[in-house]
Amino acid sequence: MKTILLLAALVMSSVPVKADDTRLLHRSKVVGALAFAECLVRKGEITEKQAKELMNEYVSENPELNAAYSWSLTSDKVSKAVQALVPHLSSDCGELTISEDEALRLAGPYMN
């Protein structure tokens, strides 16, 4: 499960960003991981509680994401970004079924 969560988080990390814009990169990784977790919850593979535990573990293993994860817990924009991406995840929730450009178009406006 850890490997799948990491791969899903990296889906959004490939969205083009300026090299110095680490804040956006970190937010993208968190949103990608949240979309993956939400997809698994919707499929009934994990509970909401397990999704939160996975996110806590992911951030614990990647402490550079602390600020982005804190942002995700307080921003209503995150929910909109996740909801925009979840329908475009593969049946195993591990990959986007749309292009990176389309993912950026859908979720990008919510990353600030």
C-alpha positions as CSV (number, residue, x, y, z in Angstrom):
1,M,0.0,0.0,0.0
2,K,2.9,2.4,0.8
3,T,4.3,2.0,-2.7
4,I,0.9,2.7,-4.3
5,L,0.3,5.8,-2.2
6,L,3.8,7.1,-3.2
7,L,3.1,6.4,-6.8
8,A,-0.2,8.2,-6.7
9,A,1.3,11.2,-4.9
10,L,3.9,11.4,-7.7
11,V,1.2,11.6,-10.3
12,M,0.7,15.2,-9.5
13,S,4.4,15.9,-8.9
14,S,4.9,15.6,-12.7
15,V,2.7,18.7,-13.3
16,P,5.0,21.3,-14.8
17,V,6.1,23.9,-12.2
18,K,9.0,26.3,-11.9
19,A,12.0,24.7,-10.3
20,D,11.9,27.1,-7.4
21,D,8.2,26.7,-6.7
22,T,8.5,23.9,-4.1
23,R,5.4,25.0,-2.4
24,L,3.3,24.2,-5.4
25,L,5.1,20.9,-5.9
26,H,4.5,19.9,-2.3
27,R,0.9,20.8,-2.6
28,S,0.6,18.8,-5.8
29,K,2.0,15.8,-4.1
30,V,-0.4,16.1,-1.2
31,V,-3.4,16.6,-3.5
32,G,-2.4,13.6,-5.5
33,A,-2.1,11.4,-2.4
34,L,-5.4,12.7,-1.1
35,A,-7.1,11.9,-4.4
36,F,-5.6,8.4,-4.3
37,A,-6.8,7.9,-0.8
38,E,-10.3,9.3,-1.6
39,C,-10.5,6.9,-4.6
40,L,-9.8,3.9,-2.4
41,V,-12.4,5.1,0.1
42,R,-15.0,5.4,-2.6
43,K,-14.2,1.9,-3.8
44,G,-14.7,0.6,-0.3
45,E,-11.1,-0.7,-0.1
46,I,-10.2,1.5,3.0
47,T,-12.1,3.5,5.5
48,E,-11.9,7.3,6.1
49,K,-9.9,6.5,9.2
50,Q,-7.5,4.4,7.3
51,A,-7.1,7.1,4.6
52,K,-6.2,9.6,7.3
53,E,-3.7,7.1,8.8
54,L,-2.1,6.6,5.3
55,M,-1.8,10.4,4.8
56,N,-0.3,10.8,8.3
57,E,2.2,8.0,7.5
58,Y,3.0,9.5,4.1
59,V,3.7,12.9,5.5
60,S,5.7,11.4,8.3
61,E,7.9,9.7,5.8
62,N,8.1,12.9,3.7
63,P,8.4,15.7,6.3
64,E,9.0,18.3,3.6
65,L,5.3,18.0,2.9
66,N,4.2,19.1,6.4
67,A,3.3,22.6,5.4
68,A,1.4,21.4,2.3
69,Y,-0.5,18.8,4.4
70,S,-1.4,21.5,7.0
71,W,-2.7,23.6,4.2
72,S,-4.7,20.7,2.9
73,L,-6.4,20.3,6.3
74,T,-7.6,24.0,6.4
75,S,-8.2,24.9,2.7
76,D,-11.6,24.3,1.1
77,K,-9.7,24.4,-2.2
78,V,-8.1,21.0,-1.6
79,S,-11.4,19.2,-1.5
80,K,-12.3,20.8,-4.9
81,A,-9.0,19.7,-6.4
82,V,-9.4,16.2,-5.1
83,Q,-12.9,16.0,-6.3
84,A,-11.8,17.2,-9.8
85,L,-9.1,14.4,-10.0
86,V,-10.7,11.4,-8.5
87,P,-13.0,10.6,-11.4
88,H,-9.9,10.6,-13.6
89,L,-8.0,7.9,-11.7
90,S,-7.7,4.4,-13.0
91,S,-9.7,1.5,-11.7
92,D,-6.9,0.7,-9.2
93,C,-6.7,4.4,-8.3
94,G,-3.0,4.4,-9.1
95,E,-2.8,6.4,-12.3
96,L,-4.5,9.4,-14.0
97,T,-6.5,8.5,-17.1
98,I,-6.1,12.0,-18.4
99,S,-3.1,14.0,-19.6
100,E,-0.9,16.0,-17.2
101,D,-2.1,19.1,-19.0
102,E,-5.7,18.2,-18.3
103,A,-4.9,17.4,-14.7
104,L,-3.3,20.8,-14.3
105,R,-6.3,22.5,-16.0
106,L,-8.7,20.7,-13.5
107,A,-6.7,20.9,-10.3
108,G,-4.3,23.8,-10.9
109,P,-6.7,26.6,-10.0
110,Y,-7.1,25.1,-6.5
111,M,-3.4,24.9,-5.7
112,N,-2.9,28.5,-4.5
